Amino acid sequence: MTTVAMPVFSTRNETKNRGILLGVVGTDIPVSELMKTIPKYKLGIHGYAFAITNNGYILTHPDLRPLYGDHKKRRKSSYSSVDLSEVEWEDKDDTLRNAMVNRKTGIFSMEVKKTVDKGKRVLVLHYDYYYTHIKGTPFSLGVALSRGHGKYFFRGNVTLEEELADECGQEPLLHCDRELVQEVLFDAVVTAPLEAYWTSLVLNKS
């Protein structure tokens, strides 16, 4: 959760120059809502996005584990002050962290050891990190892409109707991600025969 707040000052002519504070208006925004703007399906199987504050603390990161692993959903006492260097620990000189804290824009590369299979195995990958600051906020955003992954995708021979019938006669409220819909339709067409295949296997075993 992140909070956006702004002061509200009096705009009356007789008090305008004195800067009289009337109050503060604010709203809470779940970090998950912010991350919905990241098209994860375009980042590849090992790609991910993350964000940090101007102090280097993690706002969101796939390796941030704020809860204890006892299935009781208990938050760790220091979950809100985990530094980026604690999860991107291969960055021994804090090159990536310092660049993001200083609100720079650039690219950084390094080898990373990632755990897979619930931490039972280690995979060595070479990551390219693309980072920049988010204007008007104290946050910086980073995108990590593993080399050799996420560079290609299959586009199915499936077309969408250019003009969909509007049932209510109003402009659509949602923007359609045409590329994502095409990929979902392609996956559906390719995997459709698998249902009959697995069903036959189950019937043969029984």
Biotite code that builds the C-alpha atoms (Angstrom):
import biotite.structure as struc

atoms = struc.array([
    struc.Atom([0.000, 0.000, 0.000], chain_id="A", res_id=1, res_name="MET", atom_name="CA", element="C"),
    struc.Atom([1.226, 3.495, -0.835], chain_id="A", res_id=2, res_name="THR", atom_name="CA", element="C"),
    struc.Atom([-0.400, 6.766, 0.180], chain_id="A", res_id=3, res_name="THR", atom_name="CA", element="C"),
    struc.Atom([-0.749, 9.925, -1.898], chain_id="A", res_id=4, res_name="VAL", atom_name="CA", element="C"),
    struc.Atom([-1.415, 13.104, 0.093], chain_id="A", res_id=5, res_name="ALA", atom_name="CA", element="C"),
    struc.Atom([-1.624, 16.815, -0.721], chain_id="A", res_id=6, res_name="MET", atom_name="CA", element="C"),
    struc.Atom([-2.140, 19.885, 1.500], chain_id="A", res_id=7, res_name="PRO", atom_name="CA", element="C"),
    struc.Atom([-5.239, 22.023, 0.977], chain_id="A", res_id=8, res_name="VAL", atom_name="CA", element="C"),
    struc.Atom([-4.763, 25.776, 1.456], chain_id="A", res_id=9, res_name="PHE", atom_name="CA", element="C"),
    struc.Atom([-7.341, 28.522, 1.646], chain_id="A", res_id=10, res_name="SER", atom_name="CA", element="C"),
    struc.Atom([-7.954, 30.277, -1.689], chain_id="A", res_id=11, res_name="THR", atom_name="CA", element="C"),
    struc.Atom([-9.919, 33.227, -0.334], chain_id="A", res_id=12, res_name="ARG", atom_name="CA", element="C"),
    struc.Atom([-8.541, 36.566, -1.435], chain_id="A", res_id=13, res_name="ASN", atom_name="CA", element="C"),
    struc.Atom([-8.178, 37.853, 2.128], chain_id="A", res_id=14, res_name="GLU", atom_name="CA", element="C"),
    struc.Atom([-6.233, 34.765, 3.299], chain_id="A", res_id=15, res_name="THR", atom_name="CA", element="C"),
    struc.Atom([-4.563, 33.635, 0.082], chain_id="A", res_id=16, res_name="LYS", atom_name="CA", element="C"),
    struc.Atom([-1.221, 35.284, 0.812], chain_id="A", res_id=17, res_name="ASN", atom_name="CA", element="C"),
    struc.Atom([-1.039, 33.942, 4.371], chain_id="A", res_id=18, res_name="ARG", atom_name="CA", element="C"),
    struc.Atom([-1.024, 30.288, 3.325], chain_id="A", res_id=19, res_name="GLY", atom_name="CA", element="C"),
    struc.Atom([-3.694, 29.109, 5.752], chain_id="A", res_id=20, res_name="ILE", atom_name="CA", element="C"),
    struc.Atom([-3.781, 25.319, 5.820], chain_id="A", res_id=21, res_name="LEU", atom_name="CA", element="C"),
    struc.Atom([-7.320, 23.948, 5.758], chain_id="A", res_id=22, res_name="LEU", atom_name="CA", element="C"),
    struc.Atom([-6.379, 20.293, 5.865], chain_id="A", res_id=23, res_name="GLY", atom_name="CA", element="C"),
    struc.Atom([-4.840, 17.405, 3.997], chain_id="A", res_id=24, res_name="VAL", atom_name="CA", element="C"),
    struc.Atom([-6.453, 15.168, 1.409], chain_id="A", res_id=25, res_name="VAL", atom_name="CA", element="C"),
    struc.Atom([-5.069, 11.723, 0.703], chain_id="A", res_id=26, res_name="GLY", atom_name="CA", element="C"),
    struc.Atom([-5.835, 8.317, -0.690], chain_id="A", res_id=27, res_name="THR", atom_name="CA", element="C"),
    struc.Atom([-4.376, 4.835, -0.309], chain_id="A", res_id=28, res_name="ASP", atom_name="CA", element="C"),
    struc.Atom([-3.420, 2.900, -3.437], chain_id="A", res_id=29, res_name="ILE", atom_name="CA", element="C"),
    struc.Atom([-2.593, -0.820, -3.282], chain_id="A", res_id=30, res_name="PRO", atom_name="CA", element="C"),
    struc.Atom([0.782, -1.538, -4.861], chain_id="A", res_id=31, res_name="VAL", atom_name="CA", element="C"),
    struc.Atom([-0.862, -4.420, -6.707], chain_id="A", res_id=32, res_name="SER", atom_name="CA", element="C"),
    struc.Atom([-2.992, -1.883, -8.594], chain_id="A", res_id=33, res_name="GLU", atom_name="CA", element="C"),
    struc.Atom([0.122, 0.011, -9.678], chain_id="A", res_id=34, res_name="LEU", atom_name="CA", element="C"),
    struc.Atom([1.784, -3.172, -10.914], chain_id="A", res_id=35, res_name="MET", atom_name="CA", element="C"),
    struc.Atom([-1.251, -4.035, -13.040], chain_id="A", res_id=36, res_name="LYS", atom_name="CA", element="C"),
    struc.Atom([0.031, -1.438, -15.502], chain_id="A", res_id=37, res_name="THR", atom_name="CA", element="C"),
    struc.Atom([3.042, -3.696, -16.203], chain_id="A", res_id=38, res_name="ILE", atom_name="CA", element="C"),
    struc.Atom([2.326, -6.136, -19.093], chain_id="A", res_id=39, res_name="PRO", atom_name="CA", element="C"),
    struc.Atom([3.891, -9.178, -17.388], chain_id="A", res_id=40, res_name="LYS", atom_name="CA", element="C"),
    struc.Atom([3.182, -11.454, -20.341], chain_id="A", res_id=41, res_name="TYR", atom_name="CA", element="C"),
    struc.Atom([5.637, -9.396, -22.414], chain_id="A", res_id=42, res_name="LYS", atom_name="CA", element="C"),
    struc.Atom([8.543, -9.785, -19.974], chain_id="A", res_id=43, res_name="LEU", atom_name="CA", element="C"),
    struc.Atom([9.254, -13.444, -20.674], chain_id="A", res_id=44, res_name="GLY", atom_name="CA", element="C"),
    struc.Atom([9.317, -16.459, -18.390], chain_id="A", res_id=45, res_name="ILE", atom_name="CA", element="C"),
    struc.Atom([12.064, -15.117, -16.110], chain_id="A", res_id=46, res_name="HIS", atom_name="CA", element="C"),
    struc.Atom([11.349, -11.406, -16.543], chain_id="A", res_id=47, res_name="GLY", atom_name="CA", element="C"),
    struc.Atom([9.880, -9.269, -13.787], chain_id="A", res_id=48, res_name="TYR", atom_name="CA", element="C"),
    struc.Atom([9.296, -5.677, -12.724], chain_id="A", res_id=49, res_name="ALA", atom_name="CA", element="C"),
    struc.Atom([10.093, -4.100, -9.368], chain_id="A", res_id=50, res_name="PHE", atom_name="CA", element="C"),
    struc.Atom([9.966, -0.691, -7.708], chain_id="A", res_id=51, res_name="ALA", atom_name="CA", element="C"),
    struc.Atom([11.868, 0.951, -4.850], chain_id="A", res_id=52, res_name="ILE", atom_name="CA", element="C"),
    struc.Atom([11.626, 4.144, -2.822], chain_id="A", res_id=53, res_name="THR", atom_name="CA", element="C"),
    struc.Atom([14.154, 6.976, -2.778], chain_id="A", res_id=54, res_name="ASN", atom_name="CA", element="C"),
    struc.Atom([15.699, 5.306, 0.295], chain_id="A", res_id=55, res_name="ASN", atom_name="CA", element="C"),
    struc.Atom([16.366, 2.069, -1.545], chain_id="A", res_id=56, res_name="GLY", atom_name="CA", element="C"),
    struc.Atom([13.562, 0.199, 0.210], chain_id="A", res_id=57, res_name="TYR", atom_name="CA", element="C"),
    struc.Atom([11.524, -2.224, -1.856], chain_id="A", res_id=58, res_name="ILE", atom_name="CA", element="C"),
    struc.Atom([8.035, -1.140, -2.821], chain_id="A", res_id=59, res_name="LEU", atom_name="CA", element="C"),
    struc.Atom([7.382, -4.345, -4.745], chain_id="A", res_id=60, res_name="THR", atom_name="CA", element="C"),
    struc.Atom([9.625, -7.192, -5.892], chain_id="A", res_id=61, res_name="HIS", atom_name="CA", element="C"),
    struc.Atom([8.893, -10.870, -6.681], chain_id="A", res_id=62, res_name="PRO", atom_name="CA", element="C"),
    struc.Atom([11.536, -11.936, -4.130], chain_id="A", res_id=63, res_name="ASP", atom_name="CA", element="C"),
    struc.Atom([10.070, -9.795, -1.346], chain_id="A", res_id=64, res_name="LEU", atom_name="CA", element="C"),
    struc.Atom([8.474, -12.160, 1.178], chain_id="A", res_id=65, res_name="ARG", atom_name="CA", element="C"),
    struc.Atom([6.712, -10.037, 3.808], chain_id="A", res_id=66, res_name="PRO", atom_name="CA", element="C"),
    struc.Atom([5.005, -12.999, 5.519], chain_id="A", res_id=67, res_name="LEU", atom_name="CA", element="C"),
    struc.Atom([6.425, -15.786, 7.639], chain_id="A", res_id=68, res_name="TYR", atom_name="CA", element="C"),
    struc.Atom([6.271, -19.219, 6.028], chain_id="A", res_id=69, res_name="GLY", atom_name="CA", element="C"),
    struc.Atom([4.111, -20.748, 8.774], chain_id="A", res_id=70, res_name="ASP", atom_name="CA", element="C"),
    struc.Atom([0.801, -20.387, 6.865], chain_id="A", res_id=71, res_name="HIS", atom_name="CA", element="C"),
    struc.Atom([-0.499, -18.016, 9.539], chain_id="A", res_id=72, res_name="LYS", atom_name="CA", element="C"),
    struc.Atom([-0.215, -14.902, 7.359], chain_id="A", res_id=73, res_name="LYS", atom_name="CA", element="C"),
    struc.Atom([1.898, -13.090, 9.961], chain_id="A", res_id=74, res_name="ARG", atom_name="CA", element="C"),
    struc.Atom([3.839, -10.099, 8.664], chain_id="A", res_id=75, res_name="ARG", atom_name="CA", element="C"),
    struc.Atom([7.528, -9.783, 9.401], chain_id="A", res_id=76, res_name="LYS", atom_name="CA", element="C"),
    struc.Atom([8.377, -6.805, 11.593], chain_id="A", res_id=77, res_name="SER", atom_name="CA", element="C"),
    struc.Atom([10.732, -5.273, 9.001], chain_id="A", res_id=78, res_name="SER", atom_name="CA", element="C"),
    struc.Atom([8.784, -6.120, 5.845], chain_id="A", res_id=79, res_name="TYR", atom_name="CA", element="C"),
    struc.Atom([8.432, -2.433, 4.900], chain_id="A", res_id=80, res_name="SER", atom_name="CA", element="C"),
    struc.Atom([12.148, -1.642, 5.188], chain_id="A", res_id=81, res_name="SER", atom_name="CA", element="C"),
    struc.Atom([13.791, -4.339, 3.066], chain_id="A", res_id=82, res_name="VAL", atom_name="CA", element="C"),
    struc.Atom([16.603, -2.868, 0.983], chain_id="A", res_id=83, res_name="ASP", atom_name="CA", element="C"),
    struc.Atom([17.002, -3.696, -2.700], chain_id="A", res_id=84, res_name="LEU", atom_name="CA", element="C"),
    struc.Atom([20.506, -5.018, -2.014], chain_id="A", res_id=85, res_name="SER", atom_name="CA", element="C"),
    struc.Atom([18.965, -7.729, 0.177], chain_id="A", res_id=86, res_name="GLU", atom_name="CA", element="C"),
    struc.Atom([17.166, -9.367, -2.745], chain_id="A", res_id=87, res_name="VAL", atom_name="CA", element="C"),
    struc.Atom([19.382, -8.359, -5.685], chain_id="A", res_id=88, res_name="GLU", atom_name="CA", element="C"),
    struc.Atom([22.426, -9.440, -3.687], chain_id="A", res_id=89, res_name="TRP", atom_name="CA", element="C"),
    struc.Atom([24.652, -10.230, -6.693], chain_id="A", res_id=90, res_name="GLU", atom_name="CA", element="C"),
    struc.Atom([24.991, -6.464, -7.129], chain_id="A", res_id=91, res_name="ASP", atom_name="CA", element="C"),
    struc.Atom([27.949, -6.374, -4.722], chain_id="A", res_id=92, res_name="LYS", atom_name="CA", element="C"),
    struc.Atom([28.920, -2.769, -5.493], chain_id="A", res_id=93, res_name="ASP", atom_name="CA", element="C"),
    struc.Atom([25.290, -1.589, -5.250], chain_id="A", res_id=94, res_name="ASP", atom_name="CA", element="C"),
    struc.Atom([25.582, -0.211, -8.780], chain_id="A", res_id=95, res_name="THR", atom_name="CA", element="C"),
    struc.Atom([21.943, -0.882, -9.608], chain_id="A", res_id=96, res_name="LEU", atom_name="CA", element="C"),
    struc.Atom([20.660, 0.246, -6.221], chain_id="A", res_id=97, res_name="ARG", atom_name="CA", element="C"),
    struc.Atom([22.620, 3.509, -6.192], chain_id="A", res_id=98, res_name="ASN", atom_name="CA", element="C"),
    struc.Atom([21.572, 4.390, -9.727], chain_id="A", res_id=99, res_name="ALA", atom_name="CA", element="C"),
    struc.Atom([17.890, 3.879, -8.899], chain_id="A", res_id=100, res_name="MET", atom_name="CA", element="C"),
    struc.Atom([18.127, 5.751, -5.590], chain_id="A", res_id=101, res_name="VAL", atom_name="CA", element="C"),
    struc.Atom([19.747, 8.661, -7.439], chain_id="A", res_id=102, res_name="ASN", atom_name="CA", element="C"),
    struc.Atom([16.788, 8.591, -9.862], chain_id="A", res_id=103, res_name="ARG", atom_name="CA", element="C"),
    struc.Atom([18.860, 7.836, -12.922], chain_id="A", res_id=104, res_name="LYS", atom_name="CA", element="C"),
    struc.Atom([17.773, 6.157, -16.151], chain_id="A", res_id=105, res_name="THR", atom_name="CA", element="C"),
    struc.Atom([19.911, 3.437, -17.673], chain_id="A", res_id=106, res_name="GLY", atom_name="CA", element="C"),
    struc.Atom([20.763, -0.224, -18.225], chain_id="A", res_id=107, res_name="ILE", atom_name="CA", element="C"),
    struc.Atom([22.763, -2.555, -15.990], chain_id="A", res_id=108, res_name="PHE", atom_name="CA", element="C"),
    struc.Atom([23.739, -6.198, -16.580], chain_id="A", res_id=109, res_name="SER", atom_name="CA", element="C"),
    struc.Atom([24.893, -8.944, -14.228], chain_id="A", res_id=110, res_name="MET", atom_name="CA", element="C"),
    struc.Atom([24.738, -12.676, -13.597], chain_id="A", res_id=111, res_name="GLU", atom_name="CA", element="C"),
    struc.Atom([22.061, -13.713, -11.142], chain_id="A", res_id=112, res_name="VAL", atom_name="CA", element="C"),
    struc.Atom([21.395, -16.949, -9.278], chain_id="A", res_id=113, res_name="LYS", atom_name="CA", element="C"),
    struc.Atom([17.670, -17.652, -9.158], chain_id="A", res_id=114, res_name="LYS", atom_name="CA", element="C"),
    struc.Atom([16.017, -20.406, -7.156], chain_id="A", res_id=115, res_name="THR", atom_name="CA", element="C"),
    struc.Atom([13.437, -22.612, -8.859], chain_id="A", res_id=116, res_name="VAL", atom_name="CA", element="C"),
    struc.Atom([11.341, -25.594, -7.816], chain_id="A", res_id=117, res_name="ASP", atom_name="CA", element="C"),
    struc.Atom([10.475, -23.919, -4.493], chain_id="A", res_id=118, res_name="LYS", atom_name="CA", element="C"),
    struc.Atom([14.092, -23.185, -3.666], chain_id="A", res_id=119, res_name="GLY", atom_name="CA", element="C"),
    struc.Atom([15.391, -26.700, -4.304], chain_id="A", res_id=120, res_name="LYS", atom_name="CA", element="C"),
    struc.Atom([17.450, -25.784, -7.376], chain_id="A", res_id=121, res_name="ARG", atom_name="CA", element="C"),
    struc.Atom([19.562, -22.839, -8.499], chain_id="A", res_id=122, res_name="VAL", atom_name="CA", element="C"),
    struc.Atom([19.520, -21.411, -12.008], chain_id="A", res_id=123, res_name="LEU", atom_name="CA", element="C"),
    struc.Atom([22.287, -19.067, -13.202], chain_id="A", res_id=124, res_name="VAL", atom_name="CA", element="C"),
    struc.Atom([20.933, -16.407, -15.553], chain_id="A", res_id=125, res_name="LEU", atom_name="CA", element="C"),
    struc.Atom([22.312, -13.246, -17.121], chain_id="A", res_id=126, res_name="HIS", atom_name="CA", element="C"),
    struc.Atom([19.938, -10.357, -16.547], chain_id="A", res_id=127, res_name="TYR", atom_name="CA", element="C"),
    struc.Atom([19.649, -6.962, -18.204], chain_id="A", res_id=128, res_name="ASP", atom_name="CA", element="C"),
    struc.Atom([18.102, -4.373, -15.880], chain_id="A", res_id=129, res_name="TYR", atom_name="CA", element="C"),
    struc.Atom([16.311, -1.343, -17.316], chain_id="A", res_id=130, res_name="TYR", atom_name="CA", element="C"),
    struc.Atom([15.534, 1.335, -14.740], chain_id="A", res_id=131, res_name="TYR", atom_name="CA", element="C"),
    struc.Atom([14.181, 4.867, -14.481], chain_id="A", res_id=132, res_name="THR", atom_name="CA", element="C"),
    struc.Atom([12.474, 7.156, -11.981], chain_id="A", res_id=133, res_name="HIS", atom_name="CA", element="C"),
    struc.Atom([8.718, 7.696, -11.894], chain_id="A", res_id=134, res_name="ILE", atom_name="CA", element="C"),
    struc.Atom([8.044, 11.390, -12.430], chain_id="A", res_id=135, res_name="LYS", atom_name="CA", element="C"),
    struc.Atom([6.218, 13.151, -9.626], chain_id="A", res_id=136, res_name="GLY", atom_name="CA", element="C"),
    struc.Atom([6.881, 10.371, -7.091], chain_id="A", res_id=137, res_name="THR", atom_name="CA", element="C"),
    struc.Atom([9.794, 9.277, -4.869], chain_id="A", res_id=138, res_name="PRO", atom_name="CA", element="C"),
    struc.Atom([9.812, 5.885, -6.600], chain_id="A", res_id=139, res_name="PHE", atom_name="CA", element="C"),
    struc.Atom([11.989, 4.271, -9.250], chain_id="A", res_id=140, res_name="SER", atom_name="CA", element="C"),
    struc.Atom([10.910, 1.419, -11.509], chain_id="A", res_id=141, res_name="LEU", atom_name="CA", element="C"),
    struc.Atom([13.071, -1.409, -12.794], chain_id="A", res_id=142, res_name="GLY", atom_name="CA", element="C"),
    struc.Atom([12.462, -4.184, -15.310], chain_id="A", res_id=143, res_name="VAL", atom_name="CA", element="C"),
    struc.Atom([14.684, -7.280, -15.336], chain_id="A", res_id=144, res_name="ALA", atom_name="CA", element="C"),
    struc.Atom([14.900, -9.366, -18.521], chain_id="A", res_id=145, res_name="LEU", atom_name="CA", element="C"),
    struc.Atom([16.944, -12.548, -18.758], chain_id="A", res_id=146, res_name="SER", atom_name="CA", element="C"),
    struc.Atom([19.020, -12.875, -21.894], chain_id="A", res_id=147, res_name="ARG", atom_name="CA", element="C"),
    struc.Atom([17.708, -15.470, -24.307], chain_id="A", res_id=148, res_name="GLY", atom_name="CA", element="C"),
    struc.Atom([14.203, -15.407, -22.867], chain_id="A", res_id=149, res_name="HIS", atom_name="CA", element="C"),
    struc.Atom([11.199, -13.318, -23.756], chain_id="A", res_id=150, res_name="GLY", atom_name="CA", element="C"),
    struc.Atom([12.644, -12.104, -27.052], chain_id="A", res_id=151, res_name="LYS", atom_name="CA", element="C"),
    struc.Atom([10.202, -13.962, -29.286], chain_id="A", res_id=152, res_name="TYR", atom_name="CA", element="C"),
    struc.Atom([6.542, -14.887, -29.224], chain_id="A", res_id=153, res_name="PHE", atom_name="CA", element="C"),
    struc.Atom([4.182, -16.802, -31.493], chain_id="A", res_id=154, res_name="PHE", atom_name="CA", element="C"),
    struc.Atom([1.401, -14.856, -33.109], chain_id="A", res_id=155, res_name="ARG", atom_name="CA", element="C"),
    struc.Atom([-1.535, -17.043, -34.036], chain_id="A", res_id=156, res_name="GLY", atom_name="CA", element="C"),
    struc.Atom([-3.380, -16.775, -37.313], chain_id="A", res_id=157, res_name="ASN", atom_name="CA", element="C"),
    struc.Atom([-6.418, -15.524, -35.430], chain_id="A", res_id=158, res_name="VAL", atom_name="CA", element="C"),
    struc.Atom([-8.080, -12.222, -36.265], chain_id="A", res_id=159, res_name="THR", atom_name="CA", element="C"),
    struc.Atom([-10.428, -10.101, -34.194], chain_id="A", res_id=160, res_name="LEU", atom_name="CA", element="C"),
    struc.Atom([-13.541, -8.407, -35.485], chain_id="A", res_id=161, res_name="GLU", atom_name="CA", element="C"),
    struc.Atom([-12.661, -4.835, -36.390], chain_id="A", res_id=162, res_name="GLU", atom_name="CA", element="C"),
    struc.Atom([-16.070, -3.573, -35.372], chain_id="A", res_id=163, res_name="GLU", atom_name="CA", element="C"),
    struc.Atom([-17.709, -5.405, -32.475], chain_id="A", res_id=164, res_name="LEU", atom_name="CA", element="C"),
    struc.Atom([-21.451, -4.950, -32.023], chain_id="A", res_id=165, res_name="ALA", atom_name="CA", element="C"),
    struc.Atom([-22.087, -2.596, -29.134], chain_id="A", res_id=166, res_name="ASP", atom_name="CA", element="C"),
    struc.Atom([-25.001, -4.004, -27.153], chain_id="A", res_id=167, res_name="GLU", atom_name="CA", element="C"),
    struc.Atom([-25.647, -0.902, -25.060], chain_id="A", res_id=168, res_name="CYS", atom_name="CA", element="C"),
    struc.Atom([-24.906, 1.752, -27.664], chain_id="A", res_id=169, res_name="GLY", atom_name="CA", element="C"),
    struc.Atom([-22.182, 3.369, -25.558], chain_id="A", res_id=170, res_name="GLN", atom_name="CA", element="C"),
    struc.Atom([-18.463, 3.747, -26.016], chain_id="A", res_id=171, res_name="GLU", atom_name="CA", element="C"),
    struc.Atom([-16.517, 0.833, -24.498], chain_id="A", res_id=172, res_name="PRO", atom_name="CA", element="C"),
    struc.Atom([-14.980, 1.666, -21.120], chain_id="A", res_id=173, res_name="LEU", atom_name="CA", element="C"),
    struc.Atom([-12.032, -0.707, -21.360], chain_id="A", res_id=174, res_name="LEU", atom_name="CA", element="C"),
    struc.Atom([-9.085, -0.622, -23.716], chain_id="A", res_id=175, res_name="HIS", atom_name="CA", element="C"),
    struc.Atom([-8.544, -3.924, -25.518], chain_id="A", res_id=176, res_name="CYS", atom_name="CA", element="C"),
    struc.Atom([-4.959, -5.186, -25.623], chain_id="A", res_id=177, res_name="ASP", atom_name="CA", element="C"),
    struc.Atom([-5.170, -6.653, -29.113], chain_id="A", res_id=178, res_name="ARG", atom_name="CA", element="C"),
    struc.Atom([-1.789, -8.383, -28.895], chain_id="A", res_id=179, res_name="GLU", atom_name="CA", element="C"),
    struc.Atom([-2.647, -10.098, -25.606], chain_id="A", res_id=180, res_name="LEU", atom_name="CA", element="C"),
    struc.Atom([-6.029, -11.291, -26.891], chain_id="A", res_id=181, res_name="VAL", atom_name="CA", element="C"),
    struc.Atom([-4.396, -12.723, -30.010], chain_id="A", res_id=182, res_name="GLN", atom_name="CA", element="C"),
    struc.Atom([-1.888, -14.648, -27.901], chain_id="A", res_id=183, res_name="GLU", atom_name="CA", element="C"),
    struc.Atom([-4.624, -16.017, -25.615], chain_id="A", res_id=184, res_name="VAL", atom_name="CA", element="C"),
    struc.Atom([-6.676, -17.145, -28.617], chain_id="A", res_id=185, res_name="LEU", atom_name="CA", element="C"),
    struc.Atom([-3.596, -18.761, -30.130], chain_id="A", res_id=186, res_name="PHE", atom_name="CA", element="C"),
    struc.Atom([-2.928, -20.686, -26.906], chain_id="A", res_id=187, res_name="ASP", atom_name="CA", element="C"),
    struc.Atom([-6.561, -21.801, -26.773], chain_id="A", res_id=188, res_name="ALA", atom_name="CA", element="C"),
    struc.Atom([-6.458, -23.114, -30.345], chain_id="A", res_id=189, res_name="VAL", atom_name="CA", element="C"),
    struc.Atom([-3.130, -24.921, -29.879], chain_id="A", res_id=190, res_name="VAL", atom_name="CA", element="C"),
    struc.Atom([-4.084, -26.565, -26.576], chain_id="A", res_id=191, res_name="THR", atom_name="CA", element="C"),
    struc.Atom([-7.682, -27.470, -27.504], chain_id="A", res_id=192, res_name="ALA", atom_name="CA", element="C"),
    struc.Atom([-6.811, -31.060, -28.634], chain_id="A", res_id=193, res_name="PRO", atom_name="CA", element="C"),
    struc.Atom([-5.094, -31.770, -25.314], chain_id="A", res_id=194, res_name="LEU", atom_name="CA", element="C"),
    struc.Atom([-8.401, -32.085, -23.459], chain_id="A", res_id=195, res_name="GLU", atom_name="CA", element="C"),
    struc.Atom([-9.415, -35.117, -25.509], chain_id="A", res_id=196, res_name="ALA", atom_name="CA", element="C"),
    struc.Atom([-5.903, -36.568, -25.212], chain_id="A", res_id=197, res_name="TYR", atom_name="CA", element="C"),
    struc.Atom([-5.763, -36.383, -21.417], chain_id="A", res_id=198, res_name="TRP", atom_name="CA", element="C"),
    struc.Atom([-9.352, -37.596, -21.118], chain_id="A", res_id=199, res_name="THR", atom_name="CA", element="C"),
    struc.Atom([-8.516, -40.693, -23.159], chain_id="A", res_id=200, res_name="SER", atom_name="CA", element="C"),
    struc.Atom([-5.478, -41.375, -20.944], chain_id="A", res_id=201, res_name="LEU", atom_name="CA", element="C"),
    struc.Atom([-7.620, -41.198, -17.810], chain_id="A", res_id=202, res_name="VAL", atom_name="CA", element="C"),
    struc.Atom([-10.256, -43.500, -19.315], chain_id="A", res_id=203, res_name="LEU", atom_name="CA", element="C"),
    struc.Atom([-7.622, -46.024, -20.394], chain_id="A", res_id=204, res_name="ASN", atom_name="CA", element="C"),
    struc.Atom([-6.116, -46.110, -16.905], chain_id="A", res_id=205, res_name="LYS", atom_name="CA", element="C"),
    struc.Atom([-9.493, -46.705, -15.320], chain_id="A", res_id=206, res_name="SER", atom_name="CA", element="C"),
])
